[in-house]
Amino acid sequence: MFGFKKDKSPQTEQAQAMTSAPEQSAEPGQKQGFFARLKQGLSRTRHGITDGLADLVLGKKAIDDDVLDEIETLLLTSDVGVEATQQIVADLTGRI
């Protein structure tokens, strides 16, 4: 009546195999923990900032207003924050 003890047809077995396959492929992506994802995100941010600063500063002998504006833009787009960016730019301006 309910089909508990009936033999499964090959089509039913294939359908069950197909539905369980995506679940298995999703598990490796979900095994990455919170701290691993955080570390990966911070690593991307760090590389973005350092690569951007290297492109701006390397090869230049003087830091002028244009370079300071580009540094400010880089820091703001890297989600450093407005207050921290202003403080960093002010400190750099004071040292120049």
N, C-alpha and C positions, 0 to 999 in steps of 0.2 A: 504494500500500500504506500509506504513512504519511500521505499527504494533504498533502505539501509544496506541490505545484503545483496543487492543486485550487482551484477558484473558491470564494470564501467566500460563504456565503449571507447575506442581509440580517440574519437573526437573529444570526448569529455576529458580524457587525460591530457590531450594537447592543450585544451583550453585552460585547464588548471596549471599546467606548466607555464603557459604564457602569462597568466596572472601572477604567478609567484616569481617569475623572472625579474620584473621591474622592482619588486620589493628587495630582492637580493642585490641588484645593482645600486639601489639607493643607500643601502647600509654603509658601504665604505665612505661615502660622503658625509654621512651623519655621525660616524665614529669620531670625527675630529671634535675635540672638546672646546669649551669656551676659551680657555687660555691659549690653546693652539691657534684658534681663529684670531684672537686678540694679538698674539705675537706676529702672526702673518700680516695683519692689517698695519700694525706699527712698523713692521719691516718695510712694507711698501711706502709708507709715509716717509720714513727715514731716507730711503733711497731716492724718493722724489725730491726731498729738500736738499740732500747733499749733491745730487746730480745737477739740480737747478742752480745751486750756489756755485758749484764748480764751473758751470757754463758761464755764469755771470762774471766771476772774479778772476778766473785763470787768464793770464795773458795781459791783464790790465795793470798798469803801474799806479794809477790813481783812482780813487773811488769818488766819483762826482755825484751830482744830484740825480742824474739819470740812472746810475747804478743803484743808488739808494731807493729810488722809486721802484725799480725792478725787484729789488730784495723785498721791499714792502709788499708788492703784489704777490711774489712767491710765497711769503709767509702767510698772507691772508688766504690764498688758494689752498694752502696746506693745512688749513684749519688750526692754526696756532692760536688764533684769537686776536681780537682787535687791541685789547689792552697790552698783551704781551708783544704784539707787533710794534705798537707805538713805542713801548719801552726799549725794545731792541734797536729800532731805527734811531731813537733819540740818543741811546748810548753810542751807537756807531757814529752819529753826527758829532757828538761830543769828543770822540777820540780822533776825529779827522780834523 
